[in-house]
């Protein structure tokens, strides 16, 4: 396939979860390939002066209601986890590590984490819960911890985050079809249009 859509995401982003559930269908309809691009949203926020909507009380309240509407529209489960927002650093390093060292397992890893955080609303701020989710999905915790602490993996996550910022990213999810940037789960129709044109 020559057509691609790059999907820059962080597991801690509600909108990334919603978009993740829909993008495979959109890409398949267009005959396009998804390039999954894990980044660290906290790093993007720091570099751009942005912040999570949840830290603005009125915006956070609206966002929670809007995510429920989006989930209902798409027919997907959505539960807010406790202790939100959560620190996803180890999980995002794990994602990059899976892509680098175990690419065949990456999508299973991504599914396990997105489902746990927003599909089931588990407390993924608790390392024991994270371990339980990964072990149940067939992953070895010692291998996960080795990936998350690998200097090459850490550097790759930083590089991907820096690249995203340089390309104009300020929040997640951000999708690129060629040089055309689209932000948010509510812009998937524009992604579909860009892929059809491509």
C-alpha positions in Angstrom: 0.0 0.0 0.0 1.4 3.4 -0.9 -1.1 5.5 1.1 -0.3 5.9 4.8 -1.7 7.8 7.8 0.7 8.4 10.7 -1.0 8.2 14.1 0.9 10.0 16.9 -0.6 9.0 20.2 -0.2 8.5 24.0 -2.1 5.9 25.9 -3.1 8.5 28.5 -5.1 10.5 25.9 -8.9 9.9 25.9 -9.2 11.2 22.3 -6.4 8.9 21.2 -8.3 6.0 22.5 -11.5 7.0 20.6 -9.6 7.6 17.4 -7.6 4.4 17.8 -10.9 2.4 17.7 -12.0 4.0 14.4 -8.8 4.5 12.4 -8.3 0.9 11.3 -11.7 0.9 9.6 -11.0 4.3 7.9 -7.6 3.2 6.7 -9.0 -0.2 5.4 -11.7 1.6 3.5 -9.1 3.8 1.8 -6.6 1.0 1.2 -4.2 2.8 3.4 -1.7 1.6 6.0 -1.5 3.0 9.6 1.9 4.0 10.9 1.6 3.9 14.7 3.8 6.7 16.3 4.0 6.5 20.1 5.1 9.7 21.7 5.1 11.2 25.2 2.2 13.7 25.4 3.7 15.3 28.5 6.8 16.1 26.4 4.7 17.6 23.7 2.8 19.8 26.2 6.0 21.0 27.8 7.5 21.9 24.4 4.4 23.7 23.1 3.1 25.3 26.3 -0.1 23.3 26.1 -1.8 21.3 28.9 -4.3 18.6 29.3 -7.9 19.8 29.0 -8.6 18.2 32.4 -6.6 20.8 34.2 -9.1 23.5 33.1 -12.2 22.7 35.1 -14.8 23.9 32.7 -13.1 22.3 29.7 -12.4 19.1 31.6 -16.0 18.7 32.5 -17.1 19.3 28.9 -14.5 16.9 27.6 -15.7 14.1 29.9 -19.2 14.5 28.6 -18.1 14.8 25.0 -16.0 11.6 25.2 -19.1 9.8 26.4 -21.0 11.1 23.4 -18.2 10.0 21.1 -18.2 6.5 22.6 -21.9 6.2 22.3 -21.8 7.3 18.6 -19.1 4.8 17.8 -20.6 2.0 20.0 -17.4 1.6 22.0 -16.8 1.1 25.7 -15.5 4.1 27.5 -14.8 4.4 31.2 -12.6 7.1 32.8 -9.9 5.6 35.0 -9.3 6.8 38.5 -6.3 9.0 39.2 -6.6 10.6 35.7 -4.4 11.9 34.2 -1.9 9.1 34.6 1.9 8.9 34.1 2.3 6.8 30.9 6.1 7.1 30.6 6.8 3.4 31.1 3.9 2.3 28.9 5.0 4.6 26.1 8.6 3.4 26.4 7.1 -0.1 26.2 5.3 0.7 23.0 8.4 2.0 21.3 10.3 -1.0 22.7 7.8 -3.4 21.2 8.1 -1.7 17.8 11.8 -1.9 18.0 12.3 -5.4 19.4 9.0 -7.3 19.0 7.0 -5.7 16.2 4.7 -8.6 15.8 3.5 -8.1 19.3 3.0 -4.3 19.1 -0.6 -4.1 18.2 -1.6 -6.7 20.9 0.3 -4.6 23.4 -1.4 -1.4 22.2 -4.8 -3.1 22.4 -4.2 -4.4 25.9 -3.3 -1.0 27.2 -6.0 1.1 25.5 -8.6 -1.4 26.5 -7.4 -1.4 30.1 -7.2 2.4 30.5 -10.3 3.6 28.7 -12.3 0.5 27.7 -12.4 -0.9 31.3 -11.3 2.2 33.3 -8.6 0.4 35.3 -6.3 2.2 37.6 -3.2 2.1 35.4 -1.4 4.5 37.7 -0.9 1.4 39.9 2.1 -0.6 38.7 0.6 -3.8 40.0 -2.5 -3.2 37.8 -0.3 -2.6 34.8 1.6 -5.8 35.5 -1.7 -7.7 35.7 -2.9 -6.4 32.4 0.3 -7.1 30.6 0.7 -10.6 32.0 -3.0 -11.4 31.2 -2.2 -10.3 27.6 0.7 -12.7 27.4 3.6 -10.4 28.1 6.5 -11.1 30.4 7.0 -8.3 32.9 10.8 -8.8 33.1 11.0 -8.3 29.4 8.7 -5.3 29.5 10.8 -3.7 32.3 13.9 -4.3 30.3 12.4 -2.6 27.2 11.2 0.4 29.2 14.6 0.9 30.7 16.6 0.3 27.5 18.6 3.5 26.7 18.0 3.1 22.9 14.2 2.8 23.6 14.2 5.9 25.8 16.1 7.9 23.1 13.7 6.7 20.3 10.7 7.9 22.3 12.3 11.3 22.9 13.2 11.5 19.2 9.7 10.7 18.1 8.3 13.2 20.5 10.7 15.9 19.3 9.8 15.0 15.7 6.1 15.4 16.4 6.6 18.8 17.9 8.8 19.9 15.0 6.0 18.9 12.6 3.4 21.0 14.5 1.9 18.6 17.0 0.5 20.1 20.2 -1.8 17.4 21.4 -3.0 13.9 20.8 -4.0 12.2 18.7 -2.4 13.9 15.8 -2.6 12.3 12.4 -0.6 13.1 9.2 -1.6 12.1 5.7 1.5 13.3 3.9 2.2 16.8 5.2 -1.5 17.4 6.1 -2.0 17.4 9.8 -5.3 16.5 11.6 -5.8 16.8 15.4 -8.4 15.0 17.5 -10.9 12.2 17.3 -13.5 14.6 15.9 -11.4 15.1 12.7 -11.4 11.6 11.5 -13.7 12.5 8.6 -11.0 14.9 7.3 -8.5 12.1 7.6 -10.7 9.8 5.6 -11.1 12.5 2.9 -7.3 13.1 2.8 -6.8 9.4 2.3 -9.4 9.2 -0.5 -7.6 12.1 -2.3 -4.2 10.5 -1.7 
